[in-house]
Amino acid sequence: MPNTQDDDILLEVSHLTKSFVAASDFFGKATSFVQAVDDVSFTIHRGECFGLVGESGCGKSTIGKMLVGLLTPTSGSIKFEGKELTTMSEKERRSLATDIQLIFQDPYASLNPRMTIGNIIAEPIRTNHLLPDDQVEGRVDELLECVGLAPYMRNRYPHEFSGGQRQRVGIARALAVNPKLIICDEPVSALDVSVQAQVLNLLDDLKDEFGLTYLFIAHGLNVVKHISDRVGVMYLGRLMEIAEENELYHRPLCPYTQALLSAIPSVNPKLRRQRIILEGDVPSPIDPPAGCRFASRCFANIAACEITGADLREVLPGHMCACHRYDQVSPEGVAETLRELQYVASRPTYGRGGSDVNADPAETTVD
């Protein structure tokens, strides 16, 4: 686990918000907005892999694009090594482009089909004048070997490679400029399951070899489990929970996180969780609810959830959660609150094959 002292913070995101215009009137004045990201705050430490998960449309990829400068935040702060990125000029922002790199989701669309992979990897080196021309080809061969491709493949075109091999080319291109932070925007979601494991292992090995820091964006908690040190869970533009990987998987506090974990299949009966079936639809990001974003689908919502959204706060040491169930709960009382949530989730309305509704919640167990 990387050092978590304040001096070791590489990236600090504070109250980050991004809105897109959804509709405008005859004169071009915006009349409605899509709240893609709403008041998101988190930190990433050097040498750490921070996983960001959530459903499609929750805003996780939008955050990644704001970090690399592809989108401009509506409000909020992004500090990289103590430097505020949102107020930088275009020239200053470009000077940091080599420090923050992006691995794209689609390995088919992210590579120029008219360029050989050797030229694709060499392009950022030449553009940023990192090496003399006579050393570029040698550096390309090194990068190809780092990602598990043979140097003789450098003269081939992207269409001659499989999806996993193309993603390896994308990883090599990101490494070419010696970045400090790599935004991995769902880098394995377009790959076969067997290939996903290979790419995840490669990213993990490269992280240790080059001392890299990752923001790893993914759909499923089962994917980020194998590579992340800490995990943040997003829902409809808001961060619902942040915890270390082991803590999140063994003691999820947020009802939404509990529902996501229950959906992960397992061949080991002892590791299976009772399935939590969420009802209802995700609210519209154009007109989000006034209270908690998850309240309309939550199996454990209370009256306060309909009025205002809970702040993301530290419920347990190093474990943050945005849920009104923990508003007046001491760290010692968290286990009791979790037992109550498990009891509610086990009702037949939400849990398939749930326990008796009249059962005593004190008799239920916490994972």
Disulfide bonds with the S-S distance in Angstrom:
none
